[in-house]
Amino acid sequence: MSFNSQFKLIFGETFQTEGFRYCSKLNVFVKMLNEDLMAFFGVKTAPAWNKGAKGFFLTAGIISTYHSSIDKKSILYAGQDLNSFLPRNEARVSFEYTEDTMEEIISATALYVKERLMPIFNRVYDLDSFIDFLKEYSINKLRACDTFEGESLVLIKTDNHDDFQTYFQQHLDELYAQIDAGNVGDGYTKEMAYDDLFHGIIESIVYSRDKVYSDKSLYNEALEEAERRKSENMKKLYSYQILKS
């Protein structure tokens, strides 16, 4: 049995009780968390460290029906390496197998993913908790709300008015500590760090979102675009047989 066939079989059995099933159209395992949110994970090949072995890594994420499209391309964009979901003080993981160890490694990987990933997915049950998820694991997807990029429209759909100051200060303190410890590139100053974070968080998320709120025409356009996307993506989810009538 090939690696992909073995992966689908073992992960299918392991995650069936969690409500996940394989979607051939997207080439990932999927689960609708509610009518707006879909969790997913899949596998990709990767270089192996050991001679004679083959490597792979897991990607996972959550995508909303307010994304520009739910298709293979957007799943690639939304998916993140499993390591990005692990605590910072925990060792990074990689997966390798030989023909003799393939089934054993895939089975062990499935249990590892279930233990690490399911508690994170289970914390996401509506758009507000989805925003919390993105803040922790993929903040960049909330940027450029005024041009409807990424997942930024969920900010408008939830009437979000978070100033992101707590998030900004926390990450600024962490970056300053890294600079003090000499763990960043030479010449990178605290002033540069402040400017980078201010642009990446306050300007790109807060100011961009508030620009939509302050412009009635743009606000209405954002709501219309959100509903258009949801309608189109729901049709796709039915065509992928993720949703059934």
C-alpha positions, 0 to 999 in steps of 0.5 A, a space after each residue: 500500500 502506498 504512503 498516501 493510501 496508508 495515510 488516508 486509511 489510518 488518519 481516517 480511522 483515527 479522526 472519524 470520531 472527531 468528525 473529520 473525513 477526507 475530501 478528495 477535491 481539496 486533498 485534506 481531511 476536513 470538518 465543519 466547525 459551524 456553517 462559517 468555519 472549516 478545520 482541515 489538515 493534510 500531509 506533504 512530502 519533505 526531505 528526510 535526514 536519514 539515508 534511505 528514509 522518506 520524509 513528510 510534514 503535516 499542515 493544518 488550519 481553519 478557513 472561513 466562508 468569508 475567505 475569497 475562495 475555498 479551493 486547493 489554492 486557498 487551503 495551501 495558503 491557510 495551511 500551516 506546518 504542525 510545528 507552528 501550533 506547538 508551544 515555543 519551548 517545545 521541540 520541533 518535530 519532523 516525520 520520516 519513515 522507511 517501507 518497513 516503518 511506514 504504517 507504524 510511523 503514520 499511526 504514531 503521527 496520527 495519535 500525535 496530531 490528535 493530541 496536539 491539534 484537536 484541543 486547538 481546533 476545539 477552542 474555535 466555535 464561532 467567528 470571535 474565537 476564530 479571530 482569537 485563533 488567528 491572533 495566536 497562530 496566523 495574525 497576518 490573515 487579519 491584515 488589509 481589511 480595507 481591501 478584503 484580504 485574507 480573513 479580514 472580513 471576519 472583523 467586520 462580520 463580528 463588529 470587532 473593535 479590538 485595539 490590539 494594544 495588548 497583543 501589540 505590547 506583548 509581542 513588542 516586549 518579547 521582541 525587545 527581550 530577544 534584542 537584549 539577548 542578542 538573538 536577532 540580526 546585527 543592527 536590528 534596533 528596538 526602534 526598528 522593532 517598534 516600527 515593524 510591529 506597529 505597521 504589521 499590527 496597528 496600521 495593517 489591522 486596526 487602521 485598515 479595519 477602522 477605515 472600513 467602519 468610517 466609510 459607509 460606502 466601503 462598509 456596505 461593500 465589505 458586507 456585500 462582499 462577505 455575503 457574496 463569498 459565503 454564498 459562493 463558498 457554500 456552493 463549493 462546499 456542497 460540490 465537494 460533498 463536505 456539506 450535504 443537502 
